Amino acid sequence: MSDPHAAPGGPGPDGADRVADWVALVDARYPERDAQGWDATGLQVGRPDDPVRRVLVTLDVTDAVLDEAGEQGADLILAHHPLLFRPLERLTPATAAGHLALRAARERRAILAAHTNLDAALPGTTDPIVDLLALRDVRPLQPLAPPDPSQVKLVTFTPHDATAGVLAAVSAAGAGHIGDYDQCSFQVAGTGTFRPSAAANPAVGQRQRRNEVAEDRVEVVVRRADLAAVVEALLAAHPYEEVAYDCYPLVSAPAGKGIGRVGRLAEPLPLRAVADRLATGLPSPHLRVVGALDRRVERVAACGGAGDGLIAAASAAGADVYVTGDLRHHPALDAATTGLTLIDAGHYATEAPALPAVRDGLARLASDRALRAMLIASAVRTEPWADYAPPARANGDGDGEGDKA
């Protein structure tokens, strides 16, 4: 019987996938460069060369999730929340993180975290709330800042018959990666001119004469960290004695990416109606509301997880209501003072609905890359809170004295 939580990756050419393959895959889908500077993402436990046959996607790493990983045969756990978040002074079973990390290592289960880089993605953790409320004209609540110029454009000029070989060499060295694509390049035909000196040894043309050669202008993007290796590969593969090439720094805004979302409802609704839709559509044991339930709202800001740090951004975006989790007392009071209504649906409930989309998106990318491991969305509910309702008082007046004769 098939697992309803599972999605297969693609067939691999040989053997099992490796942890390193999945680290690269997750980074292609949720680049670590998109994470907040304070965050902890990437491989946290495990060996890059260990085999991976199943990947368990979860919100948190807990003992129950590790039990599930064992039952499902998952070698890699992809967690939204980093297990190792704050700097560790020691790794012992005395702390929750130490206990879980040591257990995972003992069981040879790797742990990979995709946190705020997943939050900022398209789709990201907040988008199920957007879909649930059918928001329109959606944009990021806190757009990602333009990245540092960590990429460069490498431009070179090759004779036609050498272009394919040069492109293969620079691609193998790391050039041409754009998002979920690799081997990306641009070519245009033109004419190159040069005059070799008497001491030169030109691959084409004659010494001490102006030569014209049919050439291709070839452009590829290169991560700055890979630039030295790519240039070395270019020089080795290019037939010319003196290779002409240029490097241009690139700065591009990550279009559409960012933390949280803001949009508008199809029509203004009472706050109560928005709260009802969230209460029935999210896996939340409770909902907390700041504001009058009969107030009509139209512009909605949302942020999955702990979002009171974006209350000011929600106000600045003109939101009538802000949907998030883990709201604290004083920020909620401040919001009430400014007239912003709030709905706190809990941390778990505002992020867990994103897990199936994470699994399915990675499965498609894995298939494209011929990875074989199967992805499974965890069935473990890691919500730590449960509702408690005190027993109804018999006299109904709350004085705690019980029935009176």
C-alpha beads as a LAMMPS data file, in Angstrom:
LAMMPS data file: protein, C-alpha beads

405 atoms
404 bonds

1 atom types
1 bond types

-500.0 500.0 xlo xhi
-500.0 500.0 ylo yhi
-500.0 500.0 zlo zhi

Masses

1 110.0

Atoms # bond

1 1 1 0.000 0.000 0.000
2 1 1 1.460 3.358 -0.996
3 1 1 2.245 5.998 1.592
4 1 1 -0.121 8.997 1.139
5 1 1 2.572 11.269 2.568
6 1 1 5.260 10.135 0.105
7 1 1 6.407 11.546 -3.216
8 1 1 9.049 9.783 -5.311
9 1 1 12.086 11.457 -6.750
10 1 1 13.513 10.535 -10.129
11 1 1 15.550 7.477 -11.104
12 1 1 19.274 7.804 -10.515
13 1 1 21.938 6.432 -12.865
14 1 1 23.476 4.192 -10.206
15 1 1 23.384 3.506 -6.476
16 1 1 21.767 5.531 -3.723
17 1 1 21.733 9.297 -3.503
18 1 1 24.155 10.933 -1.078
19 1 1 23.469 13.487 1.622
20 1 1 25.531 15.984 -0.383
21 1 1 23.184 15.526 -3.355
22 1 1 20.233 16.536 -1.218
23 1 1 22.054 19.437 0.408
24 1 1 22.673 20.788 -3.103
25 1 1 19.083 20.090 -4.165
26 1 1 17.570 21.889 -1.171
27 1 1 19.940 24.819 -1.678
28 1 1 18.823 25.069 -5.302
29 1 1 15.187 25.241 -4.209
30 1 1 15.715 27.256 -1.008
31 1 1 19.084 29.033 -1.359
32 1 1 20.931 29.576 1.901
33 1 1 21.782 33.063 0.651
34 1 1 18.064 33.913 1.091
35 1 1 18.193 33.120 4.832
36 1 1 18.320 35.884 7.413
37 1 1 21.795 36.700 8.702
38 1 1 21.035 35.421 12.205
39 1 1 19.676 32.093 10.989
40 1 1 21.148 28.577 11.077
41 1 1 20.471 26.609 7.906
42 1 1 22.038 23.780 5.942
43 1 1 23.427 20.415 7.015
44 1 1 23.526 20.225 10.816
45 1 1 24.049 16.537 11.538
46 1 1 25.488 13.853 9.284
47 1 1 28.146 12.974 6.746
48 1 1 27.887 14.393 3.215
49 1 1 28.807 11.042 1.636
50 1 1 26.246 8.950 3.550
51 1 1 23.553 7.286 1.404
52 1 1 19.984 8.620 1.277
53 1 1 17.057 6.428 0.279
54 1 1 14.211 8.319 1.966
55 1 1 13.852 11.933 3.093
56 1 1 11.440 12.907 5.870
57 1 1 10.134 16.492 5.709
58 1 1 9.111 17.902 9.090
59 1 1 8.592 21.151 10.938
60 1 1 10.634 20.117 13.998
61 1 1 13.059 17.394 15.030
62 1 1 11.699 15.553 18.070
63 1 1 11.991 12.052 19.475
64 1 1 8.655 11.211 17.844
65 1 1 9.965 12.424 14.478
66 1 1 13.135 10.350 14.899
67 1 1 10.933 7.359 15.731
68 1 1 8.971 8.026 12.545
69 1 1 12.188 8.324 10.542
70 1 1 13.194 4.898 11.804
71 1 1 9.822 3.394 10.912
72 1 1 9.905 4.944 7.441
73 1 1 13.557 4.156 6.795
74 1 1 14.448 7.825 6.317
75 1 1 18.186 8.504 6.198
76 1 1 17.757 12.288 5.977
77 1 1 15.436 14.592 7.921
78 1 1 14.685 17.947 6.324
79 1 1 13.457 20.194 9.143
80 1 1 12.092 23.707 8.857
81 1 1 13.253 24.622 12.358
82 1 1 17.002 24.174 12.905
83 1 1 17.822 21.636 15.596
84 1 1 21.096 23.438 16.336
85 1 1 20.219 27.113 16.450
86 1 1 22.272 28.792 19.154
87 1 1 26.037 28.259 19.489
88 1 1 26.783 25.098 21.477
89 1 1 29.280 25.011 24.315
90 1 1 28.994 21.243 24.600
91 1 1 27.167 18.382 22.906
92 1 1 25.747 16.093 25.577
93 1 1 22.409 14.385 26.228
94 1 1 21.751 16.917 29.001
95 1 1 20.083 19.336 26.553
96 1 1 17.217 18.643 24.174
97 1 1 19.286 19.626 21.137
98 1 1 22.253 17.563 22.310
99 1 1 20.102 14.516 23.009
100 1 1 18.410 14.665 19.604
101 1 1 21.599 15.398 17.650
102 1 1 23.463 12.542 19.347
103 1 1 20.556 10.173 18.754
104 1 1 20.360 11.141 15.068
105 1 1 24.114 10.652 14.664
106 1 1 23.958 7.299 16.461
107 1 1 21.189 6.154 14.104
108 1 1 23.042 7.554 11.048
109 1 1 20.253 9.998 10.210
110 1 1 21.366 13.290 8.730
111 1 1 19.524 16.506 9.639
112 1 1 19.229 19.365 7.172
113 1 1 17.533 22.687 8.034
114 1 1 15.741 25.104 5.691
115 1 1 14.403 27.911 7.866
116 1 1 14.053 31.551 6.802
117 1 1 15.279 30.625 3.316
118 1 1 12.118 28.500 3.066
119 1 1 10.023 31.296 4.591
120 1 1 11.182 33.654 1.843
121 1 1 10.668 31.219 -1.035
122 1 1 7.930 31.127 -3.662
123 1 1 5.933 29.312 -2.457
124 1 1 7.005 29.729 1.156
125 1 1 5.604 28.915 4.567
126 1 1 3.024 31.730 4.536
127 1 1 1.448 30.906 1.174
128 1 1 -1.065 28.328 2.510
129 1 1 -2.600 31.194 4.535
130 1 1 -2.728 33.282 1.351
131 1 1 -4.526 30.426 -0.414
132 1 1 -6.889 29.790 2.485
133 1 1 -8.005 33.422 2.522
134 1 1 -7.900 33.682 -1.303
135 1 1 -5.874 36.888 -1.103
136 1 1 -5.338 38.991 -4.211
137 1 1 -2.531 41.316 -5.304
138 1 1 -0.117 39.487 -3.009
139 1 1 3.432 40.689 -2.374
140 1 1 6.087 40.010 0.278
141 1 1 5.526 41.735 3.604
142 1 1 9.292 42.107 4.077
143 1 1 10.989 41.732 0.683
144 1 1 14.464 40.276 0.608
145 1 1 17.118 42.929 0.286
146 1 1 19.163 42.792 -2.909
147 1 1 21.982 40.334 -2.250
148 1 1 25.632 41.186 -2.118
149 1 1 27.246 40.904 -5.548
150 1 1 28.046 37.242 -4.966
151 1 1 27.672 36.465 -8.667
152 1 1 29.570 37.741 -11.675
153 1 1 28.907 37.612 -15.403
154 1 1 31.807 36.026 -17.256
155 1 1 32.060 36.999 -20.924
156 1 1 34.530 35.497 -23.371
157 1 1 34.994 35.208 -27.127
158 1 1 35.572 31.890 -28.864
159 1 1 35.944 30.674 -32.444
160 1 1 32.765 28.882 -33.506
161 1 1 34.232 25.390 -33.444
162 1 1 35.547 25.842 -29.879
163 1 1 32.384 27.247 -28.267
164 1 1 30.828 23.935 -27.225
165 1 1 34.026 22.693 -25.606
166 1 1 34.619 25.925 -23.711
167 1 1 31.023 25.951 -22.446
168 1 1 31.294 22.346 -21.292
169 1 1 34.502 23.123 -19.401
170 1 1 33.244 26.230 -17.587
171 1 1 29.910 24.540 -16.779
172 1 1 31.724 21.593 -15.227
173 1 1 33.706 24.065 -13.111
174 1 1 30.525 25.654 -11.720
175 1 1 29.397 28.306 -14.213
176 1 1 25.880 28.703 -15.555
177 1 1 23.712 28.070 -12.464
178 1 1 20.523 30.161 -12.309
179 1 1 17.942 29.034 -9.755
180 1 1 16.743 25.514 -10.601
181 1 1 18.669 25.473 -13.901
182 1 1 22.262 24.760 -14.826
183 1 1 24.365 24.973 -18.021
184 1 1 22.786 28.384 -18.685
185 1 1 24.571 30.576 -21.216
186 1 1 24.051 33.117 -23.969
187 1 1 25.839 33.203 -27.320
188 1 1 25.822 35.612 -30.222
189 1 1 27.951 35.485 -33.354
190 1 1 30.279 38.326 -34.267
191 1 1 33.687 39.217 -35.592
192 1 1 36.860 39.403 -33.533
193 1 1 39.916 41.369 -34.612
194 1 1 43.517 41.158 -33.433
195 1 1 47.125 41.613 -34.624
196 1 1 49.657 39.174 -33.157
197 1 1 53.186 40.381 -32.520
198 1 1 56.204 38.743 -34.082
199 1 1 56.756 36.769 -30.852
200 1 1 53.163 35.522 -30.628
201 1 1 51.993 32.011 -31.474
202 1 1 48.391 32.526 -32.632
203 1 1 46.022 29.560 -32.912
204 1 1 44.438 31.251 -35.930
205 1 1 45.538 34.155 -38.133
206 1 1 48.967 35.486 -39.064
207 1 1 51.615 37.363 -37.085
208 1 1 51.990 41.115 -37.532
209 1 1 48.811 41.347 -39.575
210 1 1 45.334 42.485 -38.588
211 1 1 43.151 39.397 -38.537
212 1 1 39.368 39.069 -38.530
213 1 1 37.898 35.861 -37.134
214 1 1 34.286 34.693 -36.854
215 1 1 33.729 34.289 -33.114
216 1 1 30.954 33.760 -30.572
217 1 1 30.439 36.070 -27.647
218 1 1 29.683 33.677 -24.771
219 1 1 28.159 34.801 -21.462
220 1 1 27.691 32.755 -18.283
221 1 1 26.921 33.625 -14.674
222 1 1 29.388 32.438 -12.046
223 1 1 29.267 32.377 -8.264
224 1 1 32.102 34.538 -7.000
225 1 1 33.355 31.599 -4.922
226 1 1 33.687 29.541 -8.133
227 1 1 35.240 32.268 -10.276
228 1 1 38.874 31.204 -9.942
229 1 1 38.081 27.597 -10.873
230 1 1 35.884 28.667 -13.789
231 1 1 38.525 31.026 -15.199
232 1 1 41.133 28.286 -14.868
233 1 1 38.837 25.929 -16.805
234 1 1 38.235 28.621 -19.431
235 1 1 41.943 29.193 -19.997
236 1 1 42.614 25.457 -20.228
237 1 1 39.826 24.805 -22.749
238 1 1 40.170 27.901 -24.924
239 1 1 42.350 27.471 -28.033
240 1 1 43.755 31.005 -27.999
241 1 1 47.164 31.885 -26.619
242 1 1 45.786 35.103 -25.086
243 1 1 42.189 34.607 -23.969
244 1 1 40.011 37.712 -23.822
245 1 1 37.447 37.615 -21.036
246 1 1 35.574 40.093 -18.834
247 1 1 33.973 39.733 -15.385
248 1 1 31.079 41.970 -14.355
249 1 1 29.613 42.003 -10.822
250 1 1 25.876 41.283 -10.719
251 1 1 23.324 42.588 -8.251
252 1 1 19.728 41.515 -8.794
253 1 1 16.719 41.857 -6.523
254 1 1 15.142 38.459 -5.740
255 1 1 11.797 39.204 -7.414
256 1 1 8.807 38.209 -5.321
257 1 1 10.804 36.674 -2.493
258 1 1 10.530 37.798 1.095
259 1 1 9.235 37.042 4.572
260 1 1 5.463 37.115 5.039
261 1 1 2.790 38.201 2.590
262 1 1 0.326 41.066 2.244
263 1 1 -2.728 41.146 -0.009
264 1 1 -6.431 41.881 -0.017
265 1 1 -9.582 39.840 0.376
266 1 1 -12.002 39.550 -2.534
267 1 1 -14.355 41.744 -0.507
268 1 1 -14.305 43.285 2.970
269 1 1 -15.326 40.814 5.676
270 1 1 -15.945 41.014 9.413
271 1 1 -12.890 40.027 11.423
272 1 1 -14.995 37.161 12.783
273 1 1 -15.368 35.680 9.281
274 1 1 -11.611 35.776 8.689
275 1 1 -10.998 34.151 12.072
276 1 1 -13.603 31.461 11.305
277 1 1 -11.926 30.630 8.005
278 1 1 -8.538 30.304 9.696
279 1 1 -9.921 28.280 12.605
280 1 1 -11.462 25.731 10.239
281 1 1 -8.651 25.668 7.679
282 1 1 -5.547 25.562 9.883
283 1 1 -4.513 22.773 12.282
284 1 1 -4.806 25.119 15.252
285 1 1 -5.958 24.168 18.752
286 1 1 -6.696 27.793 19.514
287 1 1 -7.023 31.243 17.993
288 1 1 -6.388 34.555 19.738
289 1 1 -7.806 37.794 18.400
290 1 1 -7.038 41.446 19.111
291 1 1 -9.785 43.757 17.874
292 1 1 -13.542 43.938 17.488
293 1 1 -14.924 40.827 15.786
294 1 1 -17.498 42.838 13.857
295 1 1 -14.897 45.199 12.387
296 1 1 -14.706 44.849 8.604
297 1 1 -11.258 44.119 7.202
298 1 1 -9.953 43.890 3.651
299 1 1 -6.171 44.231 3.555
300 1 1 -4.487 41.241 5.210
301 1 1 -0.858 40.758 6.226
302 1 1 0.360 37.319 7.253
303 1 1 3.539 35.641 8.440
304 1 1 3.812 31.959 9.281
305 1 1 5.508 31.183 12.587
306 1 1 6.638 33.766 15.128
307 1 1 5.777 37.077 13.519
308 1 1 5.483 39.836 16.090
309 1 1 8.684 41.328 14.716
310 1 1 6.747 42.285 11.578
311 1 1 3.841 44.094 13.245
312 1 1 5.327 47.443 12.221
313 1 1 5.725 46.198 8.648
314 1 1 2.087 45.076 8.618
315 1 1 0.984 48.523 9.790
316 1 1 3.214 50.238 7.232
317 1 1 1.696 48.066 4.494
318 1 1 -1.757 49.367 5.393
319 1 1 -3.023 46.040 6.701
320 1 1 -6.346 45.949 8.524
321 1 1 -5.490 42.607 10.138
322 1 1 -2.254 40.717 10.698
323 1 1 -2.284 36.901 10.886
324 1 1 0.689 35.172 12.516
325 1 1 1.729 33.143 15.571
326 1 1 3.531 33.496 18.897
327 1 1 2.407 37.065 19.535
328 1 1 3.673 38.544 22.790
329 1 1 1.759 40.728 25.219
330 1 1 3.413 44.105 24.686
331 1 1 3.612 44.018 20.874
332 1 1 -0.070 43.037 20.839
333 1 1 -0.909 46.005 23.064
334 1 1 1.053 48.307 20.787
335 1 1 -0.802 47.001 17.738
336 1 1 -4.149 47.520 19.432
337 1 1 -3.161 51.110 20.179
338 1 1 -2.418 51.773 16.507
339 1 1 -5.685 50.185 15.368
340 1 1 -4.201 47.069 13.762
341 1 1 -6.278 43.955 14.455
342 1 1 -4.433 40.696 15.089
343 1 1 -5.117 36.992 14.742
344 1 1 -2.660 34.665 16.472
345 1 1 -3.234 31.175 15.078
346 1 1 -0.138 29.642 16.680
347 1 1 3.360 28.894 15.435
348 1 1 2.809 25.284 14.379
349 1 1 -0.555 25.874 12.722
350 1 1 0.685 28.727 10.547
351 1 1 3.678 26.772 9.211
352 1 1 2.781 23.065 9.107
353 1 1 0.391 23.405 6.120
354 1 1 3.393 24.293 3.931
355 1 1 5.053 20.877 4.327
356 1 1 3.193 19.043 1.507
357 1 1 4.186 21.757 -0.979
358 1 1 7.802 21.506 0.199
359 1 1 7.741 17.755 -0.349
360 1 1 6.116 17.985 -3.795
361 1 1 8.357 20.798 -5.039
362 1 1 11.513 18.991 -3.984
363 1 1 10.226 15.745 -5.518
364 1 1 9.829 17.432 -8.898
365 1 1 13.306 18.923 -8.701
366 1 1 14.743 15.578 -7.572
367 1 1 13.175 13.915 -10.599
368 1 1 14.743 16.518 -12.884
369 1 1 18.128 15.793 -11.311
370 1 1 17.666 12.010 -11.464
371 1 1 17.794 11.564 -7.688
372 1 1 16.177 8.395 -6.421
373 1 1 15.248 9.020 -2.778
374 1 1 11.578 9.195 -1.849
375 1 1 10.258 12.222 0.027
376 1 1 7.801 11.788 2.889
377 1 1 5.858 14.525 4.667
378 1 1 5.936 13.763 8.383
379 1 1 2.662 12.675 9.937
380 1 1 3.874 13.636 13.429
381 1 1 2.134 16.654 14.910
382 1 1 4.808 18.662 16.705
383 1 1 2.384 21.229 18.154
384 1 1 3.383 21.332 21.860
385 1 1 0.230 23.097 23.037
386 1 1 -3.131 21.563 23.861
387 1 1 -6.327 23.351 24.807
388 1 1 -7.450 23.141 28.404
389 1 1 -10.965 24.024 29.475
390 1 1 -11.630 24.002 33.236
391 1 1 -14.636 21.980 34.396
392 1 1 -17.842 23.971 34.288
393 1 1 -18.688 25.378 37.671
394 1 1 -21.939 23.989 38.967
395 1 1 -23.362 27.339 40.095
396 1 1 -22.113 29.142 36.998
397 1 1 -21.024 32.243 38.952
398 1 1 -17.314 31.432 39.088
399 1 1 -17.024 31.757 42.883
400 1 1 -15.558 28.272 43.224
401 1 1 -17.887 27.330 46.067
402 1 1 -19.880 24.707 44.149
403 1 1 -23.558 23.980 44.668
404 1 1 -25.340 25.609 47.566
405 1 1 -28.243 24.028 49.367

Bonds

1 1 1 2
2 1 2 3
3 1 3 4
4 1 4 5
5 1 5 6
6 1 6 7
7 1 7 8
8 1 8 9
9 1 9 10
10 1 10 11
11 1 11 12
12 1 12 13
13 1 13 14
14 1 14 15
15 1 15 16
16 1 16 17
17 1 17 18
18 1 18 19
19 1 19 20
20 1 20 21
21 1 21 22
22 1 22 23
23 1 23 24
24 1 24 25
25 1 25 26
26 1 26 27
27 1 27 28
28 1 28 29
29 1 29 30
30 1 30 31
31 1 31 32
32 1 32 33
33 1 33 34
34 1 34 35
35 1 35 36
36 1 36 37
37 1 37 38
38 1 38 39
39 1 39 40
40 1 40 41
41 1 41 42
42 1 42 43
43 1 43 44
44 1 44 45
45 1 45 46
46 1 46 47
47 1 47 48
48 1 48 49
49 1 49 50
50 1 50 51
51 1 51 52
52 1 52 53
53 1 53 54
54 1 54 55
55 1 55 56
56 1 56 57
57 1 57 58
58 1 58 59
59 1 59 60
60 1 60 61
61 1 61 62
62 1 62 63
63 1 63 64
64 1 64 65
65 1 65 66
66 1 66 67
67 1 67 68
68 1 68 69
69 1 69 70
70 1 70 71
71 1 71 72
72 1 72 73
73 1 73 74
74 1 74 75
75 1 75 76
76 1 76 77
77 1 77 78
78 1 78 79
79 1 79 80
80 1 80 81
81 1 81 82
82 1 82 83
83 1 83 84
84 1 84 85
85 1 85 86
86 1 86 87
87 1 87 88
88 1 88 89
89 1 89 90
90 1 90 91
91 1 91 92
92 1 92 93
93 1 93 94
94 1 94 95
95 1 95 96
96 1 96 97
97 1 97 98
98 1 98 99
99 1 99 100
100 1 100 101
101 1 101 102
102 1 102 103
103 1 103 104
104 1 104 105
105 1 105 106
106 1 106 107
107 1 107 108
108 1 108 109
109 1 109 110
110 1 110 111
111 1 111 112
112 1 112 113
113 1 113 114
114 1 114 115
115 1 115 116
116 1 116 117
117 1 117 118
118 1 118 119
119 1 119 120
120 1 120 121
121 1 121 122
122 1 122 123
123 1 123 124
124 1 124 125
125 1 125 126
126 1 126 127
127 1 127 128
128 1 128 129
129 1 129 130
130 1 130 131
131 1 131 132
132 1 132 133
133 1 133 134
134 1 134 135
135 1 135 136
136 1 136 137
137 1 137 138
138 1 138 139
139 1 139 140
140 1 140 141
141 1 141 142
142 1 142 143
143 1 143 144
144 1 144 145
145 1 145 146
146 1 146 147
147 1 147 148
148 1 148 149
149 1 149 150
150 1 150 151
151 1 151 152
152 1 152 153
153 1 153 154
154 1 154 155
155 1 155 156
156 1 156 157
157 1 157 158
158 1 158 159
159 1 159 160
160 1 160 161
161 1 161 162
162 1 162 163
163 1 163 164
164 1 164 165
165 1 165 166
166 1 166 167
167 1 167 168
168 1 168 169
169 1 169 170
170 1 170 171
171 1 171 172
172 1 172 173
173 1 173 174
174 1 174 175
175 1 175 176
176 1 176 177
177 1 177 178
178 1 178 179
179 1 179 180
180 1 180 181
181 1 181 182
182 1 182 183
183 1 183 184
184 1 184 185
185 1 185 186
186 1 186 187
187 1 187 188
188 1 188 189
189 1 189 190
190 1 190 191
191 1 191 192
192 1 192 193
193 1 193 194
194 1 194 195
195 1 195 196
196 1 196 197
197 1 197 198
198 1 198 199
199 1 199 200
200 1 200 201
201 1 201 202
202 1 202 203
203 1 203 204
204 1 204 205
205 1 205 206
206 1 206 207
207 1 207 208
208 1 208 209
209 1 209 210
210 1 210 211
211 1 211 212
212 1 212 213
213 1 213 214
214 1 214 215
215 1 215 216
216 1 216 217
217 1 217 218
218 1 218 219
219 1 219 220
220 1 220 221
221 1 221 222
222 1 222 223
223 1 223 224
224 1 224 225
225 1 225 226
226 1 226 227
227 1 227 228
228 1 228 229
229 1 229 230
230 1 230 231
231 1 231 232
232 1 232 233
233 1 233 234
234 1 234 235
235 1 235 236
236 1 236 237
237 1 237 238
238 1 238 239
239 1 239 240
240 1 240 241
241 1 241 242
242 1 242 243
243 1 243 244
244 1 244 245
245 1 245 246
246 1 246 247
247 1 247 248
248 1 248 249
249 1 249 250
250 1 250 251
251 1 251 252
252 1 252 253
253 1 253 254
254 1 254 255
255 1 255 256
256 1 256 257
257 1 257 258
258 1 258 259
259 1 259 260
260 1 260 261
261 1 261 262
262 1 262 263
263 1 263 264
264 1 264 265
265 1 265 266
266 1 266 267
267 1 267 268
268 1 268 269
269 1 269 270
270 1 270 271
271 1 271 272
272 1 272 273
273 1 273 274
274 1 274 275
275 1 275 276
276 1 276 277
277 1 277 278
278 1 278 279
279 1 279 280
280 1 280 281
281 1 281 282
282 1 282 283
283 1 283 284
284 1 284 285
285 1 285 286
286 1 286 287
287 1 287 288
288 1 288 289
289 1 289 290
290 1 290 291
291 1 291 292
292 1 292 293
293 1 293 294
294 1 294 295
295 1 295 296
296 1 296 297
297 1 297 298
298 1 298 299
299 1 299 300
300 1 300 301
301 1 301 302
302 1 302 303
303 1 303 304
304 1 304 305
305 1 305 306
306 1 306 307
307 1 307 308
308 1 308 309
309 1 309 310
310 1 310 311
311 1 311 312
312 1 312 313
313 1 313 314
314 1 314 315
315 1 315 316
316 1 316 317
317 1 317 318
318 1 318 319
319 1 319 320
320 1 320 321
321 1 321 322
322 1 322 323
323 1 323 324
324 1 324 325
325 1 325 326
326 1 326 327
327 1 327 328
328 1 328 329
329 1 329 330
330 1 330 331
331 1 331 332
332 1 332 333
333 1 333 334
334 1 334 335
335 1 335 336
336 1 336 337
337 1 337 338
338 1 338 339
339 1 339 340
340 1 340 341
341 1 341 342
342 1 342 343
343 1 343 344
344 1 344 345
345 1 345 346
346 1 346 347
347 1 347 348
348 1 348 349
349 1 349 350
350 1 350 351
351 1 351 352
352 1 352 353
353 1 353 354
354 1 354 355
355 1 355 356
356 1 356 357
357 1 357 358
358 1 358 359
359 1 359 360
360 1 360 361
361 1 361 362
362 1 362 363
363 1 363 364
364 1 364 365
365 1 365 366
366 1 366 367
367 1 367 368
368 1 368 369
369 1 369 370
370 1 370 371
371 1 371 372
372 1 372 373
373 1 373 374
374 1 374 375
375 1 375 376
376 1 376 377
377 1 377 378
378 1 378 379
379 1 379 380
380 1 380 381
381 1 381 382
382 1 382 383
383 1 383 384
384 1 384 385
385 1 385 386
386 1 386 387
387 1 387 388
388 1 388 389
389 1 389 390
390 1 390 391
391 1 391 392
392 1 392 393
393 1 393 394
394 1 394 395
395 1 395 396
396 1 396 397
397 1 397 398
398 1 398 399
399 1 399 400
400 1 400 401
401 1 401 402
402 1 402 403
403 1 403 404
404 1 404 405
